């Protein structure tokens, strides 16, 4: 990249939103299985009973020997699950007696740190397809933009509980419409890059399709915006000695792991992980995934905390927050 990027990069997975009541894979499976539409289709139900990976189920049905009706049903059901997840995100509130009372002001201060300086391009990459960040990030000095695509109407952020209607869904740009997008990256702001797409996005053909399941690289390559996003992620991590803060990612996506591993080997990328898992359990888990041993070579910091530990309800500067400032940001 010719433009200077911020040294610090943020990367999140589903575990990030889990801090606010979001859904992990096993909970997504349950909502799909419990749906009355699913229960009306024996072959879909049988698949779910024998496979607890909802992404795998979706991939098998969409790409397998299933009827168009079955394919439509699994797409509709997953859309309903994402809508349910968005309801969770929109209804979340920071309050002492709430189920997940993470100090959102502290979280927003953390996100803001990735906006970069006056002449730096800041990046926040995510695999999350929910709208929690869009609905709850607020900063008077750092904007949040989705490069290359227009935003879902702002009213859904301003009026937090307003649901997303089908008419609000936005169609992703075709390749010719992306020309020049790389020159529209701005300093002192946060480029929120949703590598696997988003709820509320239609693909460039106007369909509800999701980057989930197997062959994610092929799915990404077939969607111009997501292909550009993946290349942007590669280029940003290819800048020398960058520091990547990872929250809520289980390292189960080989194409993401491979890119990180290459950047560790060739460009001295440093990984810092926030995860509530026991350190030994985390290390063992990382060793078991594709490119895990290479990822371990780049692991430069591990913070065994939930976001609530770092950003407690009383809004105090926790020991965990001070540790993160010192270790990751050198502050």
Steps between C-alpha positions, in 0.01 A plus 500: 500500500623848420297659780634478854296269721465504875743272684212361707228289337185353656353163401185341646297182472167380638635491855515878498123538476456212746620746765173686440270198482572404139483148361778248457486212252320256732231757573458574130449126444228485764308792352516342154389160633216648706354695210161365390604517134796272570278255683280473190785372281619153608822503298611832650408379847693176447807696393484713814466196725819354352703817462521771765692745281234730359745636242559149372125440480447815296783409263371144448149617415587800281763307302361148524228287345209680665185650357466869434234507771743352754767750398253785536394374843852480644574848362179637650562334836855630525376848407253472790782396733707801394194718556471350848867577561444857387213529747743395773748764382243776471339427837828478691538784746779602736340484840619367836223243527520386136614140426818616321590839652825563314602866515430598139676835546820313577452271200450804279821654635680181404355497146583868454869423558506321165405810302863597447656844501443798268691335215425135576231263373335306782346153466260284697455164329229256603347165412180605677189542291294666773441874538606546862789734422294704254226540760715575803828659396493871564788745488505873441848488350522171307256393233410143407470424130458190284742553210357446153137465605232739614385478858178352622282804584630692800162497665569142610791625703339820628175333604667196647195274523366564152507165314653453160233458233550314172478831313807618693720217372774624270631331187876463481683667211607317187866513400472806275334693782799431727747671271686765695381371839859453615558874461207578728661395826521782749737587780397540863192281457417133545448281197272224625564213258255210521699223334211253487227749417221626720140459600315759295717445193384332178762360268573674171229286338244622753473177701528423870812287508744459785872429515467202730587133476771347288681651199487849650786607277295416190198683641715805569661487155154497341390825665696809379474699824602208722784408264630855529455488878706182526776652287485815716540286812804332343657832406445655842653200678790509255623831636807439715467433875129557537319412825168317466263490798264202472175476696257210482658303213535123538758458217272260308526668160799362314508781240524761778760299693712455189505872429597579860766229497659633181508851645665369816767323296564767238412830670538442875129531575438481876181343638337603827196304612220584743318182601346371824645152437761359733844562353591130473166419335547785254852388404390139453207614288720721284744214441214289363384740226642544152812720506481494881870446560585798281240712677658412832829640376332837458311495831638797691235553767209313661234657720280237673203730550142561396424853384311548827828443687670768294205740494308446825155635571629766742696657208826487693838456333552133577833329549429305179448824304824647632679178408361517148604864463854424611552172316324565169494878456826572687305773681 
